[in-house]
Amino acid sequence: MKKINLSITSLFLFCAAALQAQVNLQNTGTLYISGATDILYVNGSLTNASAAGLNNNGQLYISQNLVNSQAGMAVGTGTLYLNGSAAQTVSGTQLFRTFNMITDNSAGFILNNDLSVSGAHTFTAGIITTSATPNYLIYEAGSSFTGDGDTRHVNGWVRKTGNTAFTFPLGNGTVERRIAARNLAASSVFNARYMGATTNTTSVLSPLVNVDPNEYWMVNQVSGGTAIIDMNWDNSKIAMPNYSLADIRVANYTAGNWTQVGGTATGNTSTTGSISSNTLSSFGAFTFGSISFILPVTLVEFSAYRTNGNTLLSWTTTGEINVSHYEAERSEDGMLFYAAGAIAANNKTGLQQYSLTDSKPLTKETTYYRLRSVDTDGKTKISKVVMVRDRLSSIKYFAVGNPVSKSIHITAGLITNGTYSYRIISGAGQTVQSGRLNLGSGAHYELPLLSSVTPGIYVLELRKDNYNYRQQLLVQ
């Protein structure tokens, strides 16, 4: 069986070195690969001159660069293989056309010229990077692609023509971030690119209140009618803001503002999800927007306990977005807090666990801790207060939880058993609640607060015989 069938008017082969060196092929006449079983291997670069004629109905392998200056090149019915081991460049003054194409080079490809596919494109290995001119990887009407992924996509511009739905195999060279156009009302031409960090994030038109700062896409319509844009997020690749799912919208930058263009999101903002726009007649930049403000970081759990003479603080969060760090704060009276340590935030949306050790000795019967989360913009949020003590026997009289909300938690130490009278006294000196408690050594009592005890600073007083115990309270 023949391996190659060529009709050549003028063909020049240039040998760069001796045996086994690369061989560059320059076509200045007619290069015709006639049938599906005919194969031409170019162990080097192929240059197709302006006066040349290249028609590939078979299999054309190129291991280095491709240069085309032939205008009006025939598409043919064959397959172009770009399968080198060093980065390959497509350049020239004219569009290079192929029917099928297989890109198989882990070192990648650079498009300094337009490259058109009319049949099937198979991504096997390598990122296709387009120039900033821009140049395009063009998918003609009826074309398709397979095999794309994080290590096999287009970092740059993709053009699609036709009237059928199309997903653009876009990314940033590290991860793939697709976007799609569907429900095309007419044959259309779209140019699309993944752009990265979003611009003009403060220019937002109501009802949107903010937009995703981490990524956006350009989808420009050169010609055609209406269409719907499909978008997706993947937190394992690019962080998605902790929006409420029901409030996510497609945002389109138009007339100087990010504007909502509809959509109902599905999925989970901490993992993956998708959303589709309304039917659109104008296009441009797209990202995710929200009609409500970002949910703050959620503190799932915060605790403190004594171990080996130290206090171990531990906490769990979820929905971290733009969190700078956490500050642990300590207090001996439950009111005046000071820094006890800090730790950087992981800044991830899933469950995150942290721990921090305070080695400073306890100097009071009870020591209080709270946690402050600090956002990258300086905003803070404070947790509930937790308390620790070494041993119950170290409590000389009483330990009272502080601050308090709906009730006061009292733990008795080494006291005389019996009935104690109590008063809760306001800052103005008025008694706002009083009564009697039957307490014994080591007992724990929960004292519910009346509705008259509104948030503020109070003093709890406990009396029995000649004993008088007083402690300041912060009611929240």
C-alpha positions as CSV (number, residue, x, y, z in Angstrom):
1,M,0.0,0.0,0.0
2,K,1.3,3.5,-0.8
3,K,2.0,5.7,2.2
4,I,1.8,9.0,0.5
5,N,0.5,10.3,-2.8
6,L,1.8,13.8,-3.7
7,S,1.2,15.9,-6.8
8,I,4.0,18.5,-6.6
9,T,4.6,21.4,-9.1
10,S,7.4,22.9,-7.0
11,L,8.6,21.4,-3.7
12,F,11.8,22.3,-1.8
13,L,13.2,20.3,1.1
14,F,15.8,21.9,3.3
15,C,18.0,19.7,5.5
16,A,19.0,21.6,8.6
17,A,21.8,19.2,9.6
18,A,23.0,15.7,9.0
19,L,21.3,12.4,9.5
20,Q,18.3,12.4,11.9
21,A,18.2,16.3,12.0
22,Q,14.9,18.2,11.6
23,V,13.8,18.6,8.0
24,N,11.8,21.8,7.2
25,L,9.4,21.7,4.3
26,Q,8.7,24.8,2.2
27,N,5.9,24.5,-0.4
28,T,5.9,27.1,-3.2
29,G,3.9,25.1,-5.7
30,T,1.1,22.5,-5.2
31,L,1.1,20.1,-2.4
32,Y,-1.7,17.6,-2.6
33,I,-2.3,14.8,-0.1
34,S,-4.9,12.9,-2.0
35,G,-6.6,10.3,0.3
36,A,-7.4,9.3,3.8
37,T,-4.7,6.7,3.9
38,D,-2.0,9.0,2.5
39,I,0.4,10.4,5.2
40,L,2.9,13.2,5.1
41,Y,5.3,13.5,8.1
42,V,7.2,16.8,8.4
43,N,9.9,16.3,11.0
44,G,10.3,20.1,11.3
45,S,8.4,23.2,10.2
46,L,6.0,23.6,7.3
47,T,5.9,26.9,5.3
48,N,3.2,27.3,2.8
49,A,4.0,30.2,0.5
50,S,1.5,32.8,-0.8
51,A,1.6,31.4,-4.4
52,A,1.4,27.8,-3.2
53,G,-1.5,25.4,-3.1
54,L,-2.0,23.0,-0.1
55,N,-4.8,20.6,-0.1
56,N,-4.9,18.0,2.7
57,N,-7.3,15.1,2.2
58,G,-5.1,12.7,4.2
59,Q,-3.0,13.0,7.3
60,L,-0.5,15.8,7.7
61,Y,1.9,15.6,10.7
62,I,3.9,18.6,11.7
63,S,6.4,18.4,14.6
64,Q,7.5,22.1,14.7
65,N,6.1,25.4,13.4
66,L,3.4,26.0,10.8
67,V,3.6,29.1,8.6
68,N,0.8,29.9,6.0
69,S,0.6,32.7,3.5
70,Q,-1.7,31.1,1.0
71,A,-5.0,32.9,0.6
72,G,-8.2,31.0,0.1
73,M,-6.8,27.7,1.2
74,A,-9.1,24.7,0.6
75,V,-10.4,23.0,3.8
76,G,-9.9,19.5,2.4
77,T,-11.1,16.4,4.2
78,G,-8.0,15.4,6.0
79,T,-6.5,15.7,9.5
80,L,-3.8,18.1,10.7
81,Y,-1.6,16.7,13.5
82,L,0.4,19.1,15.6
83,N,2.5,16.7,17.6
84,G,5.9,18.2,18.5
85,S,7.8,18.1,21.7
86,A,8.7,21.8,21.9
87,A,6.2,24.6,21.8
88,Q,4.8,25.0,18.3
89,T,3.8,28.3,16.6
90,V,1.2,28.8,13.9
91,S,1.9,32.0,12.0
92,G,1.8,33.6,8.6
93,T,-0.3,36.2,6.8
94,Q,-3.3,34.1,5.9
95,L,-5.8,31.9,7.7
96,F,-4.8,28.2,7.9
97,R,-7.7,25.8,7.3
98,T,-8.0,22.2,8.2
99,F,-10.9,19.8,8.4
100,N,-10.0,17.7,11.4
101,M,-7.2,18.6,13.8
102,I,-5.4,16.8,16.7
103,T,-3.3,18.9,19.0
104,D,-0.9,16.6,20.9
105,N,2.0,18.5,22.4
106,S,2.4,19.0,26.2
107,A,4.7,21.9,25.5
108,G,1.7,23.8,24.0
109,F,0.9,25.9,20.9
110,I,1.0,29.6,20.1
111,L,-1.4,31.1,17.5
112,N,0.1,34.1,15.9
113,N,-2.3,33.5,13.0
114,D,-5.9,32.3,12.7
115,L,-6.4,28.6,12.6
116,S,-9.7,27.2,11.4
117,V,-11.3,23.8,12.1
118,S,-14.3,22.7,10.0
119,G,-14.6,19.1,11.3
120,A,-13.5,17.6,14.6
121,H,-10.8,18.9,16.9
122,T,-9.3,16.5,19.4
123,F,-7.4,17.9,22.4
124,T,-4.8,15.3,23.4
125,A,-2.2,17.4,25.1
126,G,-1.1,21.0,25.5
127,I,-2.6,24.5,26.0
128,I,-3.4,26.5,22.9
129,T,-2.4,30.2,23.5
130,T,-3.6,32.9,21.1
131,S,-1.8,36.2,20.5
132,A,-3.0,39.5,21.9
133,T,-3.5,40.8,18.3
134,P,-5.9,39.0,18.6
135,N,-5.7,35.7,16.7
136,Y,-8.4,33.1,16.9
137,L,-8.9,29.3,17.0
138,I,-11.9,29.2,14.8
139,Y,-14.6,26.5,14.9
140,E,-16.6,26.7,11.7
141,A,-20.3,25.8,11.4
142,G,-20.8,22.1,12.1
143,S,-17.4,21.6,13.9
144,S,-16.8,20.2,17.3
145,F,-14.1,19.3,19.8
146,T,-13.4,16.6,22.4
147,G,-10.7,15.9,25.0
148,D,-10.5,19.4,26.6
149,G,-9.6,19.9,30.2
150,D,-7.4,21.8,32.7
151,T,-4.3,20.9,30.7
152,R,-5.9,21.0,27.3
153,H,-7.9,24.1,26.4
154,V,-7.5,27.6,24.8
155,N,-5.9,30.3,26.7
156,G,-7.0,33.2,24.5
157,W,-9.6,33.8,21.9
158,V,-12.0,31.3,20.3
159,R,-14.4,32.1,17.4
160,K,-17.5,30.1,16.6
161,T,-19.7,30.4,13.6
162,G,-23.1,28.8,12.9
163,N,-26.5,28.5,14.4
164,T,-26.1,25.6,16.9
165,A,-25.2,25.7,20.6
166,F,-21.5,25.8,21.3
167,T,-19.4,25.5,24.5
168,F,-16.1,27.4,24.3
169,P,-13.1,25.4,25.6
170,L,-11.5,28.4,27.4
171,G,-9.2,28.8,30.4
172,N,-6.3,30.6,31.9
173,G,-3.6,28.1,31.0
174,T,-3.9,26.4,34.4
175,V,-7.6,25.5,34.7
176,E,-10.3,25.3,32.1
177,R,-13.3,27.7,32.6
178,R,-15.9,27.1,29.9
179,I,-18.8,29.3,28.8
180,A,-21.5,28.5,26.3
181,A,-24.0,30.2,23.9
182,R,-27.2,28.4,23.0
183,N,-30.7,28.9,21.6
184,L,-29.2,31.0,18.7
185,A,-32.0,32.7,16.8
186,A,-29.9,33.0,13.6
187,S,-26.5,31.9,12.2
188,S,-24.0,33.9,14.3
189,V,-20.4,34.6,14.9
190,F,-19.1,34.8,18.5
191,N,-15.7,35.6,19.8
192,A,-15.0,34.5,23.4
193,R,-12.2,34.6,25.9
194,Y,-11.7,33.8,29.6
195,M,-10.4,37.0,31.1
196,G,-9.5,36.3,34.8
197,A,-10.0,38.8,37.6
198,T,-13.1,41.0,37.1
199,T,-12.7,44.7,36.3
200,N,-14.9,47.7,37.3
201,T,-16.4,45.7,40.2
202,T,-17.7,48.9,41.9
203,S,-19.8,49.9,38.9
204,V,-23.0,47.9,39.7
205,L,-26.5,48.7,38.6
206,S,-29.5,47.8,40.9
207,P,-30.8,45.3,41.7
208,L,-27.3,43.8,41.7
209,V,-25.3,44.8,44.8
210,N,-22.0,43.2,43.9
211,V,-20.3,41.0,41.3
212,D,-17.8,38.2,41.5
213,P,-14.3,39.8,41.6
214,N,-12.4,36.6,40.7
215,E,-13.4,35.9,37.1
216,Y,-15.2,37.0,34.0
217,W,-15.6,36.2,30.3
218,M,-15.8,38.2,27.1
219,V,-18.4,36.9,24.6
220,N,-18.6,39.4,21.7
221,Q,-21.1,38.9,18.9
222,V,-19.8,39.8,15.5
223,S,-23.0,39.0,13.8
224,G,-26.3,37.1,14.4
225,G,-29.4,37.3,16.6
226,T,-30.4,36.5,20.1
227,A,-28.9,33.8,22.3
228,I,-28.7,32.5,25.9
229,I,-25.3,32.5,27.8
230,D,-24.6,29.5,30.1
231,M,-22.0,29.9,32.9
232,N,-20.6,27.7,35.6
233,W,-18.5,28.0,38.7
234,D,-16.1,25.5,40.3
235,N,-14.6,26.5,43.7
236,S,-11.8,23.9,43.4
237,K,-10.5,26.0,40.4
238,I,-11.5,29.6,41.0
239,A,-13.1,30.9,44.2
240,M,-16.8,31.7,44.1
241,P,-18.1,34.3,46.5
242,N,-20.3,33.0,49.2
243,Y,-23.5,34.3,47.6
244,S,-26.9,33.1,48.5
245,L,-27.8,30.6,45.8
246,A,-31.3,32.1,45.2
247,D,-29.8,35.6,44.7
248,I,-27.2,34.8,42.0
249,R,-27.7,36.4,38.6
250,V,-25.9,36.6,35.4
251,A,-24.1,40.0,35.2
252,N,-23.4,41.7,31.9
253,Y,-21.2,44.8,31.6
254,T,-23.0,47.3,29.5
255,A,-23.1,51.1,29.4
256,G,-20.5,51.4,32.1
257,N,-22.2,49.2,34.7
258,W,-22.6,45.5,35.6
259,T,-26.2,44.8,34.9
260,Q,-28.3,41.7,35.8
261,V,-29.6,39.8,32.8
262,G,-31.5,37.1,34.7
263,G,-30.9,33.5,35.6
264,T,-31.7,31.0,38.3
265,A,-28.6,29.3,39.7
266,T,-28.4,25.6,40.7
267,G,-25.7,23.8,42.7
268,N,-23.7,24.9,45.7
269,T,-21.6,28.0,46.1
270,S,-19.0,26.2,48.1
271,T,-18.5,23.5,45.3
272,T,-19.9,23.8,41.8
273,G,-23.0,25.2,40.1
274,S,-24.3,26.8,37.0
275,I,-26.7,29.6,35.7
276,S,-28.1,30.7,32.4
277,S,-29.0,34.2,31.3
278,N,-32.2,35.5,29.8
279,T,-32.4,35.6,26.0
280,L,-30.0,38.3,25.1
281,S,-29.6,40.6,22.1
282,S,-26.4,42.3,23.2
283,F,-23.3,40.7,24.7
284,G,-19.9,41.6,26.0
285,A,-18.4,40.9,29.4
286,F,-20.1,38.3,31.7
287,T,-19.7,37.3,35.3
288,F,-21.7,36.2,38.4
289,G,-23.6,38.8,40.3
290,S,-25.8,38.9,43.4
291,I,-28.8,40.8,44.4
292,S,-27.9,40.4,48.1
293,F,-24.6,41.1,49.9
294,I,-22.1,38.3,50.4
295,L,-22.8,36.0,53.4
296,P,-20.2,36.6,56.1
297,V,-17.9,33.8,57.2
298,T,-19.9,31.3,59.3
299,L,-18.3,30.3,62.6
300,V,-19.6,26.7,63.1
301,E,-18.0,26.1,66.4
302,F,-15.6,27.8,68.9
303,S,-14.3,26.2,72.1
304,A,-11.6,26.5,74.7
305,Y,-10.3,24.0,77.2
306,R,-7.3,23.6,79.5
307,T,-4.7,21.0,78.7
308,N,-1.2,20.6,80.3
309,G,-1.3,24.0,81.8
310,N,-2.2,25.7,78.5
311,T,-5.5,26.9,77.0
312,L,-6.2,25.3,73.6
313,L,-8.6,27.3,71.4
314,S,-10.2,25.5,68.5
315,W,-12.8,26.7,65.9
316,T,-14.4,25.6,62.7
317,T,-15.6,27.9,59.9
318,T,-17.3,27.7,56.5
319,G,-17.9,30.1,53.7
320,E,-14.6,32.0,54.0
321,I,-14.4,34.7,51.4
322,N,-11.9,37.5,51.6
323,V,-11.0,36.7,55.2
324,S,-7.5,38.0,56.2
325,H,-7.0,36.3,59.6
326,Y,-8.4,35.4,63.0
327,E,-7.5,37.0,66.3
328,A,-8.0,35.2,69.6
329,E,-8.7,37.6,72.4
330,R,-8.5,37.0,76.2
331,S,-10.1,38.6,79.3
332,E,-9.8,38.1,83.0
333,D,-13.2,39.8,83.7
334,G,-15.2,39.0,80.6
335,M,-15.3,42.7,79.6
336,L,-11.8,44.0,78.8
337,F,-10.3,41.8,76.1
338,Y,-6.7,41.8,74.8
339,A,-4.9,39.9,72.0
340,A,-3.9,36.3,72.8
341,G,-2.7,35.2,69.3
342,A,-3.5,35.4,65.6
343,I,-3.6,33.0,62.7
344,A,-4.0,33.5,58.9
345,A,-7.3,32.4,57.3
346,N,-7.2,29.6,54.8
347,N,-9.8,31.6,52.8
348,K,-11.7,28.6,51.5
349,T,-15.5,28.1,51.3
350,G,-15.7,24.5,52.8
351,L,-15.3,23.5,56.4
352,Q,-12.0,24.8,57.8
353,Q,-10.6,23.9,61.2
354,Y,-8.1,26.0,63.2
355,S,-6.4,25.8,66.6
356,L,-4.3,28.1,68.7
357,T,-2.6,27.6,72.1
358,D,-2.5,30.3,74.8
359,S,0.3,29.4,77.2
360,K,-0.2,32.3,79.5
361,P,-1.1,31.0,83.0
362,L,-4.6,31.6,84.4
363,T,-4.5,34.4,87.0
364,K,-8.3,34.4,87.9
365,E,-10.9,31.8,88.8
366,T,-12.3,32.1,85.3
367,T,-10.7,33.3,82.1
368,Y,-12.7,34.4,79.0
369,Y,-11.9,34.0,75.3
370,R,-13.5,35.2,72.1
371,L,-12.6,35.1,68.4
372,R,-12.4,38.0,66.0
373,S,-12.5,37.4,62.2
374,V,-10.8,40.2,60.2
375,D,-11.7,40.6,56.5
376,T,-9.2,41.8,53.8
377,D,-11.1,45.2,53.8
378,G,-10.6,45.6,57.6
379,K,-14.1,44.7,58.7
380,T,-14.4,42.5,61.7
381,K,-16.8,40.1,63.3
382,I,-16.7,38.9,67.0
383,S,-17.7,35.4,68.2
384,K,-19.5,34.4,71.4
385,V,-17.4,34.4,74.6
386,V,-16.3,31.1,76.0
387,M,-14.7,30.6,79.5
388,V,-12.1,28.2,81.0
389,R,-11.0,27.3,84.5
390,D,-8.5,24.8,85.8
391,R,-10.5,23.0,88.5
392,L,-13.7,23.6,90.4
393,S,-11.7,23.5,93.7
394,S,-9.8,26.6,92.5
395,I,-13.1,28.6,92.7
396,K,-13.0,30.3,96.1
397,Y,-16.6,31.5,96.1
398,F,-18.5,31.8,92.8
399,A,-17.8,31.7,89.1
400,V,-20.3,33.6,87.0
401,G,-20.4,33.2,83.2
402,N,-19.9,36.6,81.5
403,P,-21.2,38.1,79.2
404,V,-24.8,36.8,79.6
405,S,-27.8,36.8,77.3
406,K,-31.1,35.2,78.5
407,S,-29.7,33.7,81.8
408,I,-26.8,33.9,84.2
409,H,-24.8,30.7,84.8
410,I,-23.5,30.5,88.4
411,T,-21.1,27.9,89.7
412,A,-20.5,27.7,93.5
413,G,-17.0,27.0,94.9
414,L,-16.1,26.6,98.5
415,I,-19.1,28.2,100.1
416,T,-21.5,27.7,103.0
417,N,-24.6,25.8,101.9
418,G,-27.9,27.6,102.2
419,T,-30.2,30.3,100.9
420,Y,-28.6,33.3,99.3
421,S,-30.4,36.5,98.3
422,Y,-29.5,38.1,95.0
423,R,-29.9,41.4,93.3
424,I,-29.2,42.6,89.7
425,I,-28.3,46.2,89.9
426,S,-28.3,48.6,86.9
427,G,-25.6,51.2,86.2
428,A,-27.9,53.8,87.6
429,G,-28.0,51.9,90.9
430,Q,-31.6,50.5,90.5
431,T,-32.5,46.9,91.3
432,V,-34.0,45.5,88.2
433,Q,-34.3,41.9,89.4
434,S,-34.0,40.2,92.8
435,G,-34.8,36.9,94.6
436,R,-33.4,34.0,96.5
437,L,-31.2,31.0,95.5
438,N,-30.6,27.8,97.4
439,L,-26.9,27.1,96.7
440,G,-24.5,24.5,97.9
441,S,-20.8,24.0,97.5
442,G,-20.0,22.8,93.9
443,A,-23.6,23.4,92.7
444,H,-24.5,25.0,89.4
445,Y,-27.4,27.2,89.0
446,E,-29.0,28.9,85.9
447,L,-30.7,32.2,86.8
448,P,-33.2,33.3,84.0
449,L,-33.3,37.0,83.3
450,L,-36.5,39.0,83.3
451,S,-37.5,41.0,80.2
452,S,-36.7,44.2,82.2
453,V,-33.0,43.3,82.1
454,T,-32.2,44.9,78.8
455,P,-28.7,44.8,77.2
456,G,-26.2,46.8,79.2
457,I,-23.8,46.7,82.2
458,Y,-25.0,45.4,85.6
459,V,-23.8,44.2,88.9
460,L,-24.8,40.8,90.3
461,E,-24.9,40.7,94.1
462,L,-25.1,37.6,96.3
463,R,-25.6,37.8,100.1
464,K,-25.8,35.4,103.0
465,D,-25.3,36.4,106.6
466,N,-22.1,38.6,106.6
467,Y,-21.0,37.4,103.2
468,N,-21.4,39.7,100.2
469,Y,-20.3,38.7,96.7
470,R,-20.5,41.2,93.8
471,Q,-19.5,40.8,90.1
472,Q,-20.0,43.1,87.1
473,L,-22.1,41.6,84.2
474,L,-22.4,42.5,80.6
475,V,-25.9,41.6,79.3
476,Q,-26.0,41.2,75.5
